[in-house]
């Protein structure tokens, strides 16, 4: 009977060690993500607004308009053909770009190297920026256009 419990404890410890080492390897490789590219609009990106989401500031950009469009279409045109959320997010206190570190057990920590601001998050910058974009597109569909949230 005692041998059975010892075997169960050994197997559990093996699984725990394997899990911790694989998670450690995943956390170490977090900064080595493969680069992906987003197509750059012909006239670049221009800032549309800044909004708070998950207690940090996100810079919302739209596709830059050419010289003719700037004269004809107002700056806050609610129908940009392309919306881009600048990553990383910015500190709500000093607007410095935040750094993202993966926590060992779960989630991420976003922190400011200037003022020491810290925010825990279950998702990374990439996922959070997608959520910001979805919220903005919802505002566009409602017909309200862009209203700065700050």
Secondary structure, DSSP 8 states (H G I E B T S, - for coil): -HHHHHHHHHHHHHHHHHHHHHHHHHHHGGG----------TT-EEEEEEEEETTEEEEEEEE---HHHHHHS-TT-S--S-EEE-SS-B-TTT--B-EEEE-SSSSEEEE-TTT--EEEESS-HHHHHHHHHHHHHHHHHTT-------
